[in-house]
Amino acid sequence: MRLSLGNPLPLLLSVNAGYVDTAGFLALHGLFTAHVTGNFVTLGASLVLGTSGAVAKLLALPVFCAVVILTRVLSTALLKRNVAALKILLGLKVALLSVGAALAIIFGPFNDGDAWQAVLTGMVLVGAMAIQNAAHRIHLGSAPPSTLMTGTTTQIMIDLADMLSVPKAGDAPAGARLTQMSVNIFIFACGCACAAILYALVGVWCFIVPPVLGAISTTVRSTSPD
């Protein structure tokens, strides 16, 4: 798949990831739903400071891993049958985001991050973002990651250093990659900012936005050429 700034799908995934991660962090006592390894840090803080949410942070990684495995198995089975695997996977993600939004609105706000309602909501959202992570890696491998921005930022700095220190004719592809990655990070940050603002304004009702963005991404995929 040839990716460019003209294809909005990777950007939609990035803004959605930034939004869900920030909304989940704010509503679920520091739970990262997309960047699950970050939960090791917040888990340590919860244990030391005595704050709630440790249960969800312990469960996040195994739930994430299990969903990634299932996504890979399902994707392989769909591809063997010449079915639109990515569209179906994105649809499943939208379904989980919708369930997560319903749970957050019904049971939230969550005063106790270890309550089963909060844990269930968190794991549903973790499952949704696990599907996005796996689908992105399997089907959009040439696009920058939509969730973890550390590697993308590192690559941008490497490309900048190379372009400044050893400029050469072959820098055009690196320049295009740098632009694409920079836009990706900016869009992710916009998602984070929007989630923070909406959570401050409407609380758990902010979780309505991710299913809408996810639904748009399935439509974009169906009209975007490979």
Residue pairs with C-beta under 8 A, 6 or more apart in sequence:
1 139
1 140
1 142
1 226
2 142
3 10
3 140
3 142
3 143
3 180
4 180
5 11
5 179
5 180
5 183
7 224
8 220
8 224
9 140
9 217
9 220
9 221
9 224
10 136
10 140
10 143
10 144
10 146
10 184
11 183
11 184
11 187
12 213
12 216
12 217
12 220
13 132
13 136
13 140
13 146
13 217
14 144
14 146
14 147
14 184
14 187
14 188
14 191
15 187
15 188
15 190
15 191
15 194
15 213
16 132
16 146
16 191
16 210
16 213
16 214
16 217
17 34
17 129
17 132
17 146
17 147
17 188
17 191
18 187
18 188
18 189
18 190
18 191
18 192
18 195
19 191
19 192
19 194
19 195
19 209
19 210
19 213
20 33
20 34
20 97
20 125
20 128
20 129
20 191
20 195
20 210
21 32
21 33
21 34
21 35
21 129
21 147
21 192
21 195
22 191
22 192
22 195
22 196
22 199
23 195
23 198
23 199
23 206
23 207
23 210
24 31
24 32
24 33
24 34
24 122
24 125
25 31
25 32
25 33
26 195
26 196
26 199
27 104
27 108
27 109
27 110
27 199
27 203
27 204
27 206
27 207
28 53
28 56
28 110
28 113
28 118
28 121
28 122
28 125
29 46
29 51
29 52
29 53
29 56
29 110
29 113
29 118
30 42
30 45
30 46
30 51
30 53
30 57
30 113
31 39
31 42
31 53
31 56
31 57
31 60
31 113
31 122
31 126
32 38
32 39
32 42
32 60
33 60
33 122
33 125
33 126
33 128
33 129
34 129
34 132
34 133
34 147
35 147
35 148
36 60
36 61
36 64
36 126
36 129
36 130
37 61
39 57
39 60
39 61
40 57
42 53
42 57
43 54
43 57
43 58
45 51
46 52
46 53
46 54
46 57
46 113
47 54
51 113
52 112
52 113
52 114
53 113
53 114
53 118
54 113
54 114
55 113
55 114
55 119
56 113
56 114
56 118
56 119
56 122
56 123
59 119
59 122
59 123
60 122
60 123
60 126
63 123
63 126
63 127
63 130
64 126
64 127
64 129
64 130
64 133
65 130
67 126
67 127
67 130
67 131
67 134
68 130
68 133
68 134
71 89
71 130
71 131
71 134
71 135
71 138
72 134
72 138
74 85
74 88
74 89
75 85
75 86
75 89
75 134
75 135
75 138
75 139
78 84
78 85
78 88
79 85
84 222
85 138
85 139
86 135
86 138
86 139
86 140
86 221
87 218
87 221
87 222
89 131
89 134
89 135
89 139
90 131
90 132
90 135
90 214
90 217
90 218
90 221
91 218
92 131
93 128
93 129
93 131
93 132
93 135
93 214
94 211
94 214
94 215
94 218
96 124
96 125
96 127
96 128
96 131
97 125
97 128
97 207
97 210
97 211
97 214
98 211
99 124
100 121
100 124
100 125
100 128
100 207
100 210
101 207
101 208
101 210
101 211
103 117
103 120
103 121
103 124
104 121
104 204
104 207
105 204
105 205
105 207
105 208
107 117
107 118
107 121
108 117
108 121
108 203
108 204
109 203
109 204
110 117
110 118
110 121
112 118
113 119
128 210
128 214
129 147
132 146
132 147
133 146
133 147
136 143
136 145
136 146
136 147
143 180
143 184
144 152
144 180
144 181
144 184
145 151
145 152
146 184
146 188
149 184
149 185
149 188
152 181
152 184
152 185
153 185
155 177
155 181
156 178
156 181
156 182
156 185
159 174
159 175
159 177
159 178
159 181
160 178
162 171
162 174
163 171
163 174
163 175
163 178
194 209
195 206
195 209
198 205
198 206
198 209
199 206
